[in-house]
């Protein structure tokens, strides 16, 4: 699964992942490979990414959006 996390200033992450956990507006959720297509708003919190290599990365956000489709995850954050 491929993920990109973008802020207004720069691309924070672009690579292959095992999972991503995000602070959705209606509650935290995670996305694994072959997840159903979804678009959701995000609220203040932390994004957790586990890469294919097993590295855990964390990104603090104020708000944003996530789009998941065909094993491609796009996250726009503020």
C-alpha positions in Angstrom: 0.0 0.0 0.0 1.3 3.5 -0.9 0.8 6.5 1.3 1.5 10.2 0.9 1.2 12.8 3.7 1.2 16.4 2.6 1.1 19.7 4.5 0.8 23.1 2.9 4.6 23.5 3.2 5.9 20.2 2.1 5.5 16.4 1.7 6.0 14.8 5.1 5.9 11.2 3.9 5.8 9.3 0.6 6.3 5.6 0.6 5.1 2.0 1.1 3.3 1.3 4.3 1.8 -1.6 6.2 -0.9 0.5 8.0 -1.9 4.1 8.9 -3.9 5.1 11.9 -5.6 8.5 11.8 -7.7 10.7 14.2 -11.0 10.8 12.2 -13.6 13.4 13.1 -15.9 10.6 14.3 -13.2 8.6 16.0 -9.8 7.1 15.3 -9.4 4.4 12.6 -6.8 2.6 10.8 -6.3 1.6 7.2 -4.8 -1.7 6.1 -4.2 -3.1 2.6 -7.3 -3.6 0.5 -9.4 -1.2 2.7 -12.7 -0.1 1.1 -12.6 3.3 -0.6 -13.1 6.2 1.9 -12.9 9.9 2.3 -12.9 11.3 5.8 -12.1 14.5 7.7 -9.4 14.4 10.4 -9.3 16.3 13.7 -6.4 17.3 16.0 -4.3 14.4 17.0 -1.6 12.1 15.8 -1.2 10.0 12.6 0.7 6.8 13.2 2.3 5.1 10.2 4.0 1.6 10.2 6.1 1.3 7.1 6.6 -2.0 5.2 10.0 -2.2 6.9 8.3 -2.0 10.4 9.4 1.5 11.3 6.8 3.5 13.3 6.4 7.2 12.4 4.2 9.8 14.1 2.9 13.1 12.7 1.0 15.6 14.9 -1.9 17.4 13.1 -4.4 20.1 13.7 -6.9 18.9 11.0 -7.0 17.4 7.5 -8.5 14.9 5.1 -7.8 11.3 4.1 -8.6 9.6 0.9 -8.2 5.8 0.4 -8.7 4.1 -3.0 -7.1 1.1 -4.6 -4.4 0.8 -1.9 -3.3 4.4 -2.3 -3.7 6.6 0.7 -3.5 10.4 0.4 -3.5 12.5 3.5 -3.7 16.3 3.5 -2.9 17.9 6.9 -2.9 21.3 8.5 
